[in-house]
Amino acid sequence: MEVLFLSPSEAPMSVQASIEAKLQALEPSMLLVENESHKHHVPPNSETHFKVTLVSERFGGMLPVKRHQQIYALLADELAGPVHALALHPYTPEEWAARGGERPDSPNCRGGGR
């Protein structure tokens, strides 16, 4: 039997790290990717449910649905694979300031959450 060891640079990137890396394309002034999988009925250490709060000048003049579409396009591989749920909260810096930097709370899981 052959045993292979991966160095940290060769190890597969976590789903969360992949999301964070891909969303850098939107030049965020603030980005928070939260793994909320532990709030749902999934195995421990899952990466299936995420909440993204992203603030970017690039959202200026853009309708909310277009902001979501931009994010979905960047995360197409994750959404086609391991990600089951993605809560998006994209803001311009002005919208974020008007919110006082408050992130929306996620609702409780209705499908057997913990």
Buried (B, 14 or more C-beta within 10 A) or exposed (E): EEEEEEEEEEEEEEBBEBBBEBBEEBEBEEBEBBBBBEBBEBEEEBBBBBBBBBBBEBBEEBEEEEBBEBBEEBBEEBBEEBBBBBBBBBBBBEEBEEBEEEBEEBEEBEEEBE
